């Protein structure tokens, strides 16, 4: 769980998932979404989340990750392929990778025009 500057608590899902991607990453991820069956991409993202969970996380005594959101534009690179996604994630702390993968899941759930799904 983390708290945004306005005091709102969040669990896993970022309120604006696209904000953690640079424009280049967002555009290339849209290309990956368009070229990959949705179920396959969902499974690929889930596989990466499971691998992170299996690996575990270092202690965070300084509280650098507790109740904090990842920085805007943290994920950069060419996400047009799963290899590109892995390369972009590789230099990012695994604790932020979890947030970023959830953000990618959230973006995948949006309609192709980027509008929110009615609930």
C-alpha positions in Angstrom: 0.0 0.0 0.0 1.1 3.5 -0.6 -0.2 7.0 -0.2 -0.3 9.7 -2.9 0.6 13.3 -2.0 -3.1 14.1 -1.6 -3.4 11.5 1.2 -5.2 8.9 -0.8 -4.2 5.3 0.0 -3.8 2.8 -2.8 -3.2 -0.9 -2.9 -1.3 -2.2 -6.0 -3.2 -0.3 -8.7 -1.8 3.1 -9.6 -4.5 5.8 -10.2 -2.9 6.9 -13.4 -0.9 3.9 -14.7 0.4 5.6 -17.8 2.3 8.1 -15.7 5.0 5.7 -14.8 5.9 5.2 -18.5 7.8 7.7 -20.6 6.1 8.6 -23.9 8.4 6.3 -25.8 7.6 3.4 -23.5 3.9 4.0 -23.7 3.9 4.2 -27.5 6.0 1.1 -27.8 3.9 -0.8 -25.3 0.7 0.1 -27.2 2.4 -1.5 -30.2 3.1 -4.7 -28.2 -0.5 -4.8 -27.0 -1.7 -4.4 -30.6 0.6 -7.2 -31.9 0.2 -9.7 -29.1 -2.9 -11.7 -28.2 -4.2 -10.2 -24.9 -4.2 -13.5 -23.1 -0.6 -14.2 -24.0 0.5 -10.8 -22.8 -1.5 -11.1 -19.6 0.3 -14.4 -18.9 3.7 -13.0 -19.8 3.1 -10.1 -17.3 1.9 -12.6 -14.7 5.0 -14.8 -15.2 7.2 -11.8 -14.5 5.3 -11.0 -11.3 5.6 -14.6 -10.2 9.3 -14.6 -10.8 9.7 -11.5 -8.7 7.6 -13.0 -5.9 9.6 -16.2 -6.1 12.9 -14.3 -5.9 11.8 -12.3 -2.9 12.8 -8.7 -1.9 15.6 -7.2 0.1 14.7 -5.6 3.4 13.7 -1.9 3.1 14.8 -0.5 6.5 14.9 3.0 5.1 11.3 2.9 4.0 12.2 3.8 0.4 9.4 1.7 -1.0 6.7 1.6 1.7 3.7 3.8 1.0 5.4 5.4 -2.0 4.5 5.4 -5.7 7.0 4.9 -8.4 8.3 8.0 -10.1 6.6 9.4 -13.1 8.4 8.2 -16.3 10.3 5.5 -14.4 9.8 2.9 -17.1 11.6 3.9 -20.3 12.7 2.0 -23.3 11.3 0.1 -26.3 8.6 -2.1 -24.9 7.5 -3.3 -28.4 8.6 -6.8 -27.5 8.8 -8.9 -24.3 12.6 -8.8 -24.7 12.5 -5.0 -24.8 10.2 -5.0 -21.7 12.6 -7.2 -19.8 15.6 -5.0 -20.8 13.7 -1.9 -19.6 12.8 -3.5 -16.3 16.3 -5.0 -15.7 17.9 -1.8 -14.2 14.9 -1.0 -12.0 14.6 -2.2 -8.4 12.4 -5.3 -8.3 10.1 -3.6 -5.8 9.3 -0.9 -8.4 9.1 -3.6 -11.1 6.0 -5.0 -9.3 4.3 -1.6 -9.5 5.3 -1.2 -13.1 4.0 -4.6 -14.1 0.7 -3.9 -12.4 0.6 -0.6 -14.3 1.1 -2.5 -17.6 -1.7 -4.8 -16.6 -4.0 -1.8 -15.9 -3.1 -0.3 -19.3 -3.8 -3.6 -21.0 -7.3 -3.6 -19.5 -8.2 -0.3 -21.1 -10.0 -0.2 -24.4 -7.8 0.4 -27.5 -8.8 4.1 -27.5 -7.4 4.6 -24.0 -10.7 5.5 -22.3 -11.7 3.8 -19.1 -13.9 0.8 -19.1 -17.4 1.5 -17.9 -18.1 -0.6 -14.7 
